[in-house]
Every structure is written in structure tokens, then in C-alpha cells.
Amino acid sequence: MGFFVFLPLVLPLTALPIAKLAGQHLHPRSSTRLLTLLSTVLAVCSTLCLGLLMVVGTAQLPGNPLPDGWSDPEVRAAVPGAEIAGTAAIAALAAAAVAVARALRRHRRIRARAHDALAALPPGHDPAVLPDAAPYAYAVPGTPGRPGRAARSGRVVVSQGMLDSLDAAERRALFAHERAHLDRHHHRYLLAVRLAGCLNPLLLPLRSAAAYATERWADEEAADAVGDRRVTAVAVGKAALVGRAGAPHPELAHFAAAETGPVPRRVAALLAPVPPTGSWPPALTPTGLAALVAAAGTATSALASLNSTIALVLILKAATPL
């Protein structure tokens, strides 16, 4: 395997240029899907790399449950600095596991609290209007049914304070924006890139880029539903101005929250022509080159992981006595 096994750990760097350029030159739908795919594949490959390093680097440690043949010097020679790399891989995998568990627990807790806040309202009313003077609006994803608990459908939540801040056309844009979050399952994309960032910190810039892309995607859906891009832009700007105090459940998709990307960029994009709908930018452009670099890095990471896995399996099989 040699140093080839370490490539998946650093190849997420190849996705950083497209994370910066995708939101400017790709349709937000394409940008969201591309960033999520890159994040997921690169995170899986880097985690597999750490697993391989852990197996090779810790086989010689006393008390390990691995077969004795795996501690053969020829096995350890397959990875440079096997002992150091293996020990570091254990720490990295443990940290990643803790980060993923916390992210999942926080994700479930926030969704549960958001649904519990709606328990007093009549079921099936969408949007759900809360009698709160603080202006905010967000989308609550649905939850699957469990033993003893019925399934909950996704709902749009808006405060009375937000409704009082917008006129009728702007309200339609708000509702269309939040409904787009639910209909297009944006929470799944965001959770995927969040978990990818937990597995490999080099992927964290893709998380913020994907969050901005989902907001822009919902903006475009709202503008299409309302039929007026300017009205949607004004609604986003007004909601951001009146909602500066923040809102409950900050990790959910809010209409105009600071955490989802610079609002002026979203407003400017809505006042500009509709972005191109192609799923891939022209090759001879900065965005196209960045996308090619990211695709090449992701493909190389996948090939390196596959090559290292096959090589390790063959080595360990040869070293394991029958």
C-alpha cells in the first residue's frame, strides 16, 4: 500500500475550490447535490483509510484481539510508520465517532423539541402559526413512526411577528421558501454534509457552502412559485432585518438567518437573472476547473481506498495461518 493509503485523508482539500465557487456559478440545486456527493464520498473514503491504518498499526500491540499472523513484520511493512499511524488512527476514529454521535443526538433532539412545540396546535394545519411577537419562520422535517409514537409530517412554522412584518405577496414567498425545504428534503443534504465534517474536519467548508446552497435553492423555488424574483428578494431582506434577534431551533432551515449564508448575497442573486440549470459548469471556466479538480480528487480517493483495502485483505489473508 505504501503512502498511497494516506491519500484519502488529504484529498478532501481538492474540494475546497468548488466549495467557494459553486454557490456563485452553479444552480443552487446542482450545487447542493454536488457538494453533498463530494462530502459523502470523501468522508467515507477517509474513514475507511483510518480503519485500515488502525488494523495494520495496532496488530502488534499486546492484548489486541486480532490474529497473531497480522502482527507479522511484512504486514506492518505495508504501511510506513505503521505503529504511529495506527495509534493516531484510533484517536481519530474515536473522535469522529463521538462527533457523529453528538451531531445525530443534537439533530434528533432539535427536531423533537420543534415538534413538541407544535403539539398544542391543531394537527394538519400548515403553516403552523405561533402566537409569538418575535419574527421567525422555519421548516420542521417530519419524523418516521416508532413503537409507541406515531409518525409526524413535516410542517412550516411561522410566528405572528413575522407575518405582521410582511405583506401578502411576501408571505407567499416565505411559505413557498419553507415548503421547498420540506419538499426537496434539504434536511437530509444538510445532515449528510454535517456528518461528513464530523468524520473529516477538512470537509467543514463544504458544510457551510451546502447550507448556503440549500437556502438559495429554496429562494429559487419560492421565486418560481410567486412568479416575481423581486418580491422574493424583498421578503428575504425584510425577514433578515426584523429577525436579527434570532429564533428558536437555530439548526433548522430558517427563512433568513445569518447562519445560512450572507443574506445580501441571496438578495443580489434573486435580483439577478435565473441561474443556469445545467448540472455541470463549462469546463474552461474557474468553476468548471474547480469541479474537475474535486471530481478527480474524489475519484482518486475512492480508488486509493479500494486499492488499499484489496491489498490489505490479500496481505492479511497470506499472513493468517489456516
Residue frames relative to the residue before (quaternion, step in Angstrom):
aa qw qx qy qz dx dy dz
M 1.0000 0.0000 0.0000 0.0000 0.00 0.00 0.00
G 0.1029 -0.8364 0.5309 0.0894 3.59 0.92 -0.92
F 0.7906 -0.2863 0.2263 0.4917 3.55 -1.19 -0.58
F 0.4629 0.6935 -0.4382 0.3359 3.59 1.25 -0.24
V 0.6280 0.5679 -0.3386 0.4103 3.58 1.10 -0.70
F 0.6624 0.5197 -0.3118 0.4403 3.61 1.16 -0.51
L 0.4748 0.7191 -0.4275 0.2735 3.62 1.17 -0.37
P 0.6671 0.5169 -0.3431 0.4125 3.67 0.78 -0.82
L 0.5986 0.5805 -0.3684 0.4110 3.59 1.16 -0.40
V 0.7806 0.3265 -0.1570 0.5094 3.59 1.07 -0.71
L 0.5408 0.6546 -0.4015 0.3432 3.61 1.17 -0.35
P 0.5080 0.6183 -0.4542 0.3916 3.68 1.09 -0.19
L 0.5301 0.6240 -0.4135 0.3982 3.61 1.19 -0.33
T 0.6100 0.5718 -0.3604 0.4137 3.59 1.11 -0.56
A 0.6580 0.5135 -0.3122 0.4537 3.60 1.20 -0.37
L 0.4851 0.6941 -0.4317 0.3108 3.62 1.19 -0.21
P 0.6531 0.5089 -0.3573 0.4322 3.68 0.85 -0.73
I 0.6833 0.4685 -0.3092 0.4669 3.60 0.88 -0.81
A 0.5772 0.5750 -0.3823 0.4360 3.60 1.15 -0.50
K 0.6919 0.4639 -0.2725 0.4815 3.58 1.09 -0.70
L 0.7634 0.4119 -0.2005 0.4554 3.58 1.00 -0.81
A 0.5528 0.6517 -0.4010 0.3299 3.60 1.09 -0.59
G 0.6833 0.5078 -0.2986 0.4313 3.57 0.90 -0.87
Q 0.6829 0.4933 -0.2845 0.4576 3.58 1.20 -0.45
H 0.8314 0.2495 -0.0723 0.4912 3.57 0.98 -0.82
L 0.6796 0.4283 -0.3033 0.5125 3.62 1.22 -0.04
H 0.5560 -0.5381 0.4844 0.4081 3.55 -1.21 0.37
P 0.5581 -0.6482 0.3860 0.3456 3.62 -0.84 0.86
R 0.5897 0.5557 -0.3775 0.4483 3.60 1.10 -0.54
S 0.6781 0.4705 -0.2823 0.4890 3.58 0.91 -0.92
S 0.6372 0.5387 -0.3260 0.4444 3.56 1.00 -0.83
T 0.6521 0.5168 -0.3163 0.4557 3.59 0.91 -0.88
R 0.7009 0.4702 -0.2790 0.4580 3.55 0.81 -0.97
L 0.6529 0.5171 -0.3190 0.4523 3.58 0.96 -0.83
L 0.6826 0.4875 -0.2915 0.4598 3.59 0.85 -0.95
T 0.6469 0.5123 -0.3230 0.4634 3.57 1.02 -0.76
L 0.6513 0.5112 -0.3171 0.4625 3.58 0.94 -0.84
L 0.6615 0.5009 -0.3102 0.4639 3.58 0.87 -0.93
S 0.6622 0.5174 -0.3111 0.4439 3.59 0.87 -0.93
T 0.6837 0.5043 -0.2956 0.4369 3.56 0.85 -0.98
V 0.6920 0.4752 -0.2915 0.4586 3.58 0.79 -0.98
L 0.6810 0.4888 -0.2991 0.4559 3.58 0.85 -0.92
A 0.6475 0.5130 -0.3255 0.4601 3.60 1.01 -0.73
V 0.6492 0.5074 -0.3210 0.4670 3.59 0.94 -0.84
C 0.6693 0.5067 -0.3055 0.4494 3.59 0.91 -0.88
S 0.6760 0.4802 -0.3086 0.4660 3.59 0.90 -0.84
T 0.6361 0.5133 -0.3349 0.4687 3.60 1.06 -0.67
L 0.6287 0.5180 -0.3299 0.4771 3.58 1.02 -0.75
C 0.6121 0.5490 -0.3372 0.4585 3.57 1.06 -0.78
L 0.6652 0.4919 -0.3069 0.4705 3.59 0.89 -0.89
G 0.6331 0.5348 -0.3342 0.4490 3.57 1.03 -0.72
L 0.6483 0.5061 -0.3136 0.4746 3.57 1.00 -0.82
L 0.6553 0.5074 -0.3142 0.4630 3.58 0.94 -0.84
M 0.6383 0.5305 -0.3316 0.4485 3.56 1.01 -0.76
V 0.6559 0.5149 -0.3144 0.4538 3.59 0.94 -0.89
V 0.7162 0.4447 -0.2652 0.4679 3.58 0.81 -1.00
G 0.7423 0.4669 -0.2439 0.4142 3.56 0.84 -0.96
T 0.7524 0.3776 -0.2212 0.4923 3.61 1.13 -0.42
A 0.4152 0.7321 -0.4648 0.2750 3.60 1.22 0.03
Q 0.7043 0.4751 -0.2725 0.4517 3.58 1.08 -0.67
L 0.5107 0.6587 -0.4257 0.3523 3.61 1.23 -0.20
P 0.4957 -0.6641 0.4607 0.3178 3.62 -0.92 0.80
G 0.7943 0.3139 -0.2408 0.4610 3.53 -1.06 0.79
N 0.5003 0.6456 -0.4506 0.3604 3.60 1.19 -0.02
P 0.4923 -0.6983 0.4390 0.2781 3.61 -1.05 0.69
L 0.4830 0.6871 -0.4308 0.3303 3.60 1.24 0.00
P 0.6257 -0.5367 0.3959 0.4046 3.62 -1.16 0.47
D 0.5890 -0.6093 0.4019 0.3469 3.56 -1.07 0.76
G 0.6145 0.5806 -0.3487 0.4046 3.57 1.06 -0.71
W 0.6136 0.5742 -0.3504 0.4135 3.59 1.16 -0.51
S 0.6444 0.5097 -0.3272 0.4668 3.59 1.23 -0.27
D 0.3502 0.7483 -0.4907 0.2769 3.58 1.28 0.19
P 0.5749 -0.6134 0.4095 0.3542 3.63 -0.96 0.78
E 0.6210 0.5473 -0.3535 0.4357 3.60 1.05 -0.66
V 0.6189 0.5299 -0.3425 0.4679 3.56 1.12 -0.62
R 0.6923 0.4711 -0.2805 0.4692 3.56 0.87 -0.95
A 0.6050 0.5731 -0.3572 0.4218 3.58 1.13 -0.57
A 0.5501 0.6276 -0.3968 0.3821 3.59 1.21 -0.32
V 0.7638 0.2525 -0.1458 0.5758 3.60 1.22 -0.48
P 0.4156 -0.7008 0.5119 0.2724 3.65 -0.71 0.97
G 0.8358 0.0824 -0.0871 0.5357 3.57 -0.90 0.95
A 0.0591 0.8692 -0.4900 0.0315 3.56 1.03 0.82
E 0.6749 0.5110 -0.3155 0.4287 3.59 0.85 -0.94
I 0.6798 0.4742 -0.2898 0.4785 3.59 0.88 -0.94
A 0.6659 0.5066 -0.3026 0.4566 3.57 0.91 -0.94
G 0.6613 0.5183 -0.3130 0.4428 3.58 0.95 -0.83
T 0.6597 0.4998 -0.3060 0.4705 3.57 0.95 -0.86
A 0.6580 0.4946 -0.3080 0.4770 3.58 0.98 -0.84
A 0.6265 0.5464 -0.3380 0.4413 3.59 1.06 -0.73
I 0.6100 0.5457 -0.3557 0.4513 3.59 1.04 -0.72
A 0.6723 0.4928 -0.2950 0.4671 3.57 0.89 -0.95
A 0.6672 0.5046 -0.3065 0.4542 3.59 0.95 -0.88
L 0.6627 0.4958 -0.3088 0.4687 3.60 0.96 -0.83
A 0.6370 0.5208 -0.3315 0.4616 3.57 1.00 -0.77
A 0.6581 0.5021 -0.3066 0.4698 3.57 0.96 -0.87
A 0.6503 0.5130 -0.3132 0.4646 3.58 1.01 -0.82
A 0.6471 0.5213 -0.3195 0.4555 3.58 0.97 -0.84
V 0.6524 0.5021 -0.3131 0.4735 3.58 0.97 -0.82
A 0.6604 0.5120 -0.3090 0.4542 3.58 0.93 -0.89
V 0.6549 0.5018 -0.3134 0.4701 3.60 0.97 -0.84
A 0.6522 0.5154 -0.3192 0.4550 3.59 0.92 -0.88
R 0.6604 0.5000 -0.3096 0.4669 3.59 0.95 -0.83
A 0.6553 0.5157 -0.3180 0.4513 3.57 0.95 -0.87
L 0.6662 0.4919 -0.3039 0.4710 3.59 0.95 -0.85
R 0.6553 0.5086 -0.3163 0.4603 3.57 0.95 -0.85
R 0.6584 0.4966 -0.3078 0.4745 3.58 0.96 -0.83
H 0.6274 0.5438 -0.3288 0.4501 3.57 1.02 -0.82
R 0.6881 0.4661 -0.2820 0.4792 3.58 0.88 -0.93
R 0.6558 0.5259 -0.3231 0.4347 3.58 0.94 -0.85
I 0.6662 0.4977 -0.3128 0.4589 3.59 0.92 -0.85
R 0.6522 0.5019 -0.3216 0.4683 3.59 0.96 -0.81
A 0.6509 0.5145 -0.3213 0.4565 3.58 0.98 -0.83
R 0.6631 0.4962 -0.3113 0.4661 3.59 0.94 -0.85
A 0.6351 0.5298 -0.3334 0.4526 3.57 1.01 -0.78
H 0.6723 0.4732 -0.2984 0.4847 3.59 0.97 -0.81
D 0.6324 0.5293 -0.3424 0.4502 3.59 1.01 -0.74
A 0.6246 0.5457 -0.3396 0.4435 3.59 1.09 -0.68
L 0.6975 0.4506 -0.2628 0.4913 3.57 1.22 -0.49
A 0.4278 0.7446 -0.4442 0.2556 3.58 1.27 -0.15
A 0.6789 0.5045 -0.2987 0.4420 3.60 1.04 -0.70
L 0.6181 0.5450 -0.3493 0.4460 3.59 1.22 -0.31
P 0.6095 -0.5468 0.4084 0.4035 3.60 -1.15 0.46
P 0.4599 -0.6936 0.4697 0.2946 3.62 -0.83 0.88
G 0.7775 0.3725 -0.2675 0.4303 3.52 -1.21 0.58
H 0.5694 0.5801 -0.4003 0.4231 3.61 1.21 -0.19
D 0.1067 0.7853 -0.5974 0.1226 3.55 -0.65 1.13
P 0.4660 -0.2486 -0.8319 0.1702 1.57 -1.32 2.10
A 0.4408 -0.6539 0.5479 0.2793 3.51 -1.29 0.49
V 0.1826 -0.8002 0.5675 0.0646 3.56 -0.59 1.20
L 0.1874 -0.7851 0.5844 0.0835 3.56 -0.69 1.14
P 0.4234 -0.7191 0.4876 0.2564 3.62 -0.87 0.89
D 0.3425 0.7319 -0.4962 0.3176 3.54 0.63 1.21
A 0.4186 -0.7249 0.4905 0.2425 3.56 -0.85 0.98
A 0.5735 0.5743 -0.3901 0.4348 3.60 1.18 -0.42
P 0.3616 -0.7607 0.4929 0.2182 3.64 -0.76 0.97
Y 0.3005 0.7221 -0.5859 0.2121 3.58 -0.76 1.05
A 0.0248 -0.7603 0.6485 0.0275 3.53 -1.35 0.37
Y 0.1202 0.7929 -0.5884 0.1035 3.56 -0.93 0.86
A 0.4148 -0.6879 0.5440 0.2425 3.55 -1.33 0.35
V 0.2013 -0.7685 0.6006 0.0898 3.56 -0.92 1.00
P 0.3371 -0.7540 0.5204 0.2168 3.64 -0.44 1.10
G 0.5474 -0.6113 0.4612 0.3376 3.53 -1.20 0.50
T 0.2736 -0.7367 0.5923 0.1779 3.54 -1.31 0.30
P 0.4781 -0.6677 0.4803 0.3080 3.61 -0.99 0.76
G 0.5881 -0.5877 0.4282 0.3540 3.54 -1.23 0.46
R 0.1313 -0.7676 0.6242 0.0621 3.55 -1.19 0.67
P 0.6428 -0.4831 0.3890 0.4494 3.59 -1.20 0.20
G 0.8204 0.1799 -0.1626 0.5179 3.55 -0.65 1.12
R 0.7599 0.2528 -0.1796 0.5714 3.59 1.25 -0.03
A 0.3890 -0.7331 0.5142 0.2166 3.55 -0.82 1.05
A 0.5928 -0.5586 0.4406 0.3775 3.52 -1.26 0.45
R 0.2178 -0.7635 0.5960 0.1203 3.55 -1.16 0.67
S 0.3527 -0.7444 0.5296 0.2026 3.56 -0.84 0.95
G 0.5861 -0.5818 0.4307 0.3641 3.54 -1.22 0.49
R 0.0730 -0.8058 0.5877 0.0042 3.57 -1.07 0.76
V 0.3765 -0.6719 0.5906 0.2409 3.50 -1.28 0.56
V 0.1273 -0.7940 0.5935 0.0331 3.56 -0.82 1.05
V 0.0543 0.7839 -0.6149 0.0663 3.55 -0.91 0.95
S 0.3837 -0.7166 0.5334 0.2339 3.56 -1.04 0.74
Q 0.6077 -0.5512 0.4216 0.3863 3.53 -1.23 0.45
G 0.6021 0.5737 -0.3506 0.4306 3.55 1.12 -0.66
M 0.6546 0.4918 -0.3158 0.4795 3.60 1.02 -0.74
L 0.6452 0.5199 -0.3298 0.4524 3.59 0.93 -0.83
D 0.6634 0.5069 -0.3098 0.4550 3.58 0.98 -0.79
S 0.6550 0.5343 -0.3072 0.4371 3.60 1.19 -0.45
L 0.7443 0.3732 -0.1917 0.5197 3.59 1.21 -0.43
D 0.4314 -0.6585 0.5355 0.3057 3.55 -1.22 0.46
A 0.7671 -0.4015 0.2370 0.4406 3.57 -1.29 0.08
A 0.6779 0.4837 -0.3018 0.4641 3.61 0.87 -0.90
E 0.6614 0.5032 -0.3066 0.4640 3.57 0.99 -0.81
R 0.6021 0.5412 -0.3566 0.4663 3.58 1.12 -0.60
R 0.6327 0.5223 -0.3400 0.4597 3.58 0.98 -0.78
A 0.6369 0.5174 -0.3270 0.4688 3.58 1.01 -0.76
L 0.6365 0.5286 -0.3253 0.4580 3.57 0.98 -0.84
F 0.6893 0.4777 -0.2940 0.4585 3.59 0.80 -0.98
A 0.6496 0.5130 -0.3200 0.4609 3.59 1.00 -0.82
H 0.6234 0.5425 -0.3333 0.4538 3.58 1.04 -0.76
E 0.7154 0.4405 -0.2652 0.4731 3.58 0.76 -1.00
R 0.6249 0.5224 -0.3450 0.4665 3.59 1.05 -0.68
A 0.6066 0.5487 -0.3567 0.4514 3.61 1.06 -0.65
H 0.5977 0.5584 -0.3607 0.4481 3.59 1.03 -0.73
L 0.7071 0.4538 -0.2628 0.4743 3.57 0.93 -0.89
D 0.6924 0.4948 -0.2892 0.4383 3.58 0.82 -0.98
R 0.7420 0.3862 -0.2149 0.5041 3.60 1.03 -0.73
H 0.4054 -0.7557 0.4435 0.2606 3.59 1.31 0.20
H 0.1075 0.8369 -0.5280 0.0964 3.56 0.89 0.91
H 0.5854 0.5906 -0.3823 0.4030 3.59 1.09 -0.57
R 0.6227 0.5378 -0.3495 0.4482 3.59 1.10 -0.56
Y 0.6324 0.5125 -0.3301 0.4779 3.57 0.98 -0.78
L 0.6860 0.4946 -0.2920 0.4468 3.55 0.86 -0.97
L 0.6451 0.5044 -0.3303 0.4694 3.58 0.99 -0.72
A 0.6351 0.5383 -0.3345 0.4416 3.59 0.98 -0.80
V 0.7088 0.4316 -0.2792 0.4831 3.61 0.83 -0.89
R 0.5963 0.5511 -0.3693 0.4520 3.60 1.11 -0.53
L 0.6752 0.4744 -0.2919 0.4836 3.57 0.92 -0.88
A 0.6080 0.5448 -0.3559 0.4548 3.59 1.05 -0.69
G 0.6551 0.5056 -0.3091 0.4686 3.58 1.00 -0.78
C 0.6107 0.5327 -0.3470 0.4721 3.58 1.16 -0.56
L 0.6885 0.4838 -0.2834 0.4600 3.59 1.01 -0.78
N 0.7932 0.0166 0.0000 0.6088 3.58 1.08 -0.66
P 0.3782 -0.7666 0.4692 0.2220 3.62 -0.36 1.20
L 0.5631 0.6035 -0.4007 0.3977 3.62 1.14 -0.40
L 0.6602 0.5115 -0.3001 0.4609 3.58 1.24 -0.36
L 0.4032 0.7440 -0.4621 0.2653 3.61 1.22 -0.01
P 0.6266 0.5286 -0.3739 0.4337 3.69 0.92 -0.63
L 0.6209 0.5401 -0.3534 0.4449 3.60 1.09 -0.56
R 0.5894 0.5800 -0.3712 0.4224 3.58 1.14 -0.54
S 0.6902 0.4541 -0.2857 0.4856 3.59 0.86 -0.92
A 0.6322 0.5257 -0.3358 0.4595 3.59 1.05 -0.71
A 0.6612 0.4940 -0.3092 0.4724 3.60 0.99 -0.78
A 0.6183 0.5385 -0.3482 0.4544 3.60 1.04 -0.71
Y 0.6536 0.4925 -0.3083 0.4850 3.57 0.99 -0.82
A 0.6508 0.5314 -0.3190 0.4385 3.59 0.96 -0.85
T 0.6494 0.5048 -0.3342 0.4602 3.61 0.97 -0.75
E 0.6352 0.5136 -0.3386 0.4670 3.59 1.03 -0.70
R 0.6563 0.4929 -0.3103 0.4796 3.57 0.99 -0.80
W 0.6052 0.5431 -0.3533 0.4625 3.59 1.06 -0.70
A 0.6776 0.4722 -0.2921 0.4822 3.58 0.89 -0.90
D 0.5959 0.5546 -0.3624 0.4539 3.61 1.08 -0.64
E 0.6812 0.4856 -0.2925 0.4632 3.57 0.88 -0.94
E 0.6263 0.5189 -0.3362 0.4749 3.59 1.04 -0.73
A 0.6601 0.5030 -0.3106 0.4635 3.58 0.96 -0.83
A 0.6503 0.5161 -0.3190 0.4571 3.58 0.93 -0.86
D 0.6515 0.5058 -0.3105 0.4725 3.57 1.04 -0.78
A 0.6698 0.5010 -0.3044 0.4557 3.58 0.99 -0.84
V 0.6987 0.4493 -0.2648 0.4897 3.58 0.98 -0.83
G 0.3572 -0.7513 0.4821 0.2748 3.55 1.09 -0.72
D 0.7314 0.3229 -0.2141 0.5612 3.57 1.23 0.28
R 0.3046 -0.7808 0.5186 0.1694 3.58 -0.38 1.22
R 0.6313 0.5465 -0.3429 0.4304 3.59 1.04 -0.71
V 0.6361 0.5225 -0.3308 0.4615 3.58 0.96 -0.82
T 0.6518 0.5062 -0.3132 0.4699 3.57 0.98 -0.83
A 0.6422 0.5192 -0.3246 0.4612 3.59 0.98 -0.81
V 0.6536 0.5023 -0.3144 0.4707 3.59 0.95 -0.85
A 0.6378 0.5301 -0.3283 0.4521 3.60 0.99 -0.81
V 0.6486 0.5078 -0.3169 0.4702 3.60 0.97 -0.86
G 0.6786 0.4980 -0.2942 0.4527 3.58 0.91 -0.92
K 0.6749 0.4838 -0.3034 0.4673 3.60 0.89 -0.88
A 0.6454 0.5199 -0.3287 0.4528 3.59 0.96 -0.81
A 0.6451 0.5140 -0.3212 0.4653 3.59 1.04 -0.74
L 0.6660 0.5106 -0.3107 0.4462 3.59 0.98 -0.80
V 0.7373 0.4075 -0.2445 0.4801 3.59 0.85 -0.89
G 0.7239 0.4533 -0.2471 0.4577 3.59 1.16 -0.48
R 0.2705 0.8035 -0.4964 0.1864 3.58 1.14 0.49
A 0.6142 0.5817 -0.3562 0.3969 3.61 1.10 -0.53
G 0.5678 -0.6019 0.3943 0.3998 3.59 1.21 -0.16
A 0.2272 -0.7625 0.5940 0.1191 3.54 -1.34 0.11
P 0.5968 -0.5581 0.4170 0.3980 3.56 -1.21 0.35
H 0.8243 0.2124 -0.1683 0.4971 3.56 -1.30 0.44
P 0.0268 -0.8675 0.4962 0.0206 3.64 0.66 1.05
E 0.6508 0.5364 -0.3411 0.4152 3.64 1.09 -0.43
L 0.5595 0.5712 -0.4074 0.4413 3.59 1.24 -0.11
A 0.6147 -0.5732 0.4009 0.3646 3.56 -1.27 0.42
H 0.1079 -0.8095 0.5767 0.0202 3.58 -0.36 1.28
F 0.6284 -0.5792 0.3728 0.3615 3.53 -1.20 0.62
A 0.8032 -0.0799 0.0826 0.5845 3.61 0.89 -0.85
A 0.2092 0.7817 -0.5515 0.2026 3.56 0.42 1.24
A 0.5836 -0.6063 0.4126 0.3487 3.56 -1.10 0.68
E 0.6257 0.5780 -0.3431 0.3959 3.57 1.10 -0.67
T 0.6944 0.4942 -0.2775 0.4433 3.61 1.16 -0.46
G 0.7409 -0.3715 0.2247 0.5124 3.57 1.16 0.36
P 0.6454 -0.5357 0.3666 0.4026 3.60 -1.17 0.48
V 0.4279 -0.7179 0.4922 0.2436 3.55 -0.68 1.10
P 0.6176 0.5448 -0.3794 0.4217 3.68 0.88 -0.67
R 0.6253 0.5239 -0.3459 0.4635 3.60 1.05 -0.68
R 0.6517 0.5032 -0.3223 0.4671 3.59 0.97 -0.77
V 0.6508 0.5078 -0.3185 0.4661 3.58 0.95 -0.84
A 0.6572 0.5069 -0.3130 0.4618 3.58 0.93 -0.89
A 0.6504 0.5135 -0.3234 0.4569 3.59 0.99 -0.77
L 0.6618 0.4969 -0.3098 0.4681 3.58 1.04 -0.70
L 0.6683 0.4776 -0.3010 0.4843 3.59 1.12 -0.56
A 0.6103 0.5195 -0.3412 0.4912 3.58 1.32 -0.21
P 0.6747 -0.4724 0.3511 0.4453 3.62 -1.22 0.15
V 0.6569 -0.4974 0.3852 0.4156 3.55 -1.28 0.38
P 0.4511 -0.6975 0.4723 0.2950 3.63 -0.79 0.91
P 0.6083 -0.5606 0.4011 0.3936 3.60 -1.12 0.54
T 0.4056 -0.7533 0.4794 0.1957 3.54 -1.02 0.86
G 0.4085 0.7193 -0.4778 0.2957 3.60 1.21 0.06
S 0.4598 -0.7035 0.4775 0.2563 3.56 -1.08 0.74
W 0.7723 0.2170 -0.1331 0.5821 3.61 1.26 -0.22
P 0.4227 -0.7196 0.4828 0.2651 3.62 -0.79 0.95
P 0.6427 -0.4985 0.3950 0.4271 3.61 -1.21 0.35
A 0.5606 -0.6597 0.3899 0.3139 3.55 -0.93 0.95
L 0.7517 0.3920 -0.2150 0.4848 3.60 0.91 -0.89
T 0.5311 0.5453 -0.4524 0.4646 3.54 0.80 1.11
P 0.6481 -0.5119 0.3631 0.4315 3.63 -1.14 0.37
T 0.6648 0.4926 -0.3124 0.4667 3.58 0.96 -0.81
G 0.6453 0.5208 -0.3233 0.4558 3.58 0.98 -0.80
L 0.6577 0.4932 -0.3074 0.4793 3.57 0.97 -0.83
A 0.6395 0.5174 -0.3286 0.4641 3.59 1.00 -0.78
A 0.6477 0.5107 -0.3179 0.4676 3.57 1.02 -0.80
L 0.6443 0.5128 -0.3214 0.4675 3.59 1.02 -0.78
V 0.6358 0.5185 -0.3281 0.4683 3.58 1.01 -0.80
A 0.6653 0.4929 -0.3067 0.4695 3.58 0.93 -0.87
A 0.6548 0.5034 -0.3196 0.4643 3.59 0.95 -0.82
A 0.6528 0.5061 -0.3153 0.4672 3.57 0.99 -0.82
G 0.6534 0.5120 -0.3126 0.4618 3.56 0.97 -0.82
T 0.6595 0.4995 -0.3089 0.4692 3.57 0.99 -0.81
A 0.6548 0.4996 -0.3137 0.4724 3.59 0.96 -0.83
T 0.6465 0.5099 -0.3196 0.4690 3.58 0.98 -0.80
S 0.6350 0.5274 -0.3269 0.4602 3.57 1.01 -0.81
A 0.6651 0.4946 -0.3056 0.4687 3.57 0.94 -0.87
L 0.6671 0.4924 -0.3054 0.4682 3.60 0.94 -0.84
A 0.6414 0.5168 -0.3284 0.4624 3.58 1.01 -0.79
S 0.6537 0.5056 -0.3157 0.4663 3.58 0.96 -0.81
L 0.6642 0.4986 -0.3051 0.4659 3.56 0.94 -0.87
N 0.6569 0.5122 -0.3085 0.4592 3.57 0.93 -0.91
S 0.6788 0.4891 -0.2944 0.4619 3.59 0.90 -0.92
T 0.6386 0.5287 -0.3301 0.4513 3.58 1.00 -0.77
I 0.6742 0.4863 -0.2983 0.4690 3.56 0.87 -0.95
A 0.6544 0.5149 -0.3162 0.4546 3.58 0.94 -0.90
L 0.6711 0.4943 -0.3067 0.4596 3.58 0.91 -0.87
V 0.6310 0.5287 -0.3400 0.4546 3.59 0.95 -0.80
L 0.6730 0.4906 -0.3017 0.4641 3.59 0.91 -0.88
I 0.6512 0.5155 -0.3143 0.4599 3.59 1.00 -0.84
L 0.6933 0.4701 -0.2786 0.4698 3.56 0.86 -0.96
K 0.6192 0.5342 -0.3498 0.4570 3.58 1.05 -0.65
A 0.6722 0.4864 -0.2944 0.4742 3.57 1.00 -0.80
A 0.7033 0.4689 -0.2658 0.4635 3.58 1.09 -0.69
T 0.6335 0.5330 -0.3348 0.4501 3.59 1.19 -0.33
P 0.3610 -0.7364 0.5215 0.2353 3.61 -0.63 1.02
L 0.5179 -0.6405 0.4762 0.3077 3.54 -1.10 0.71
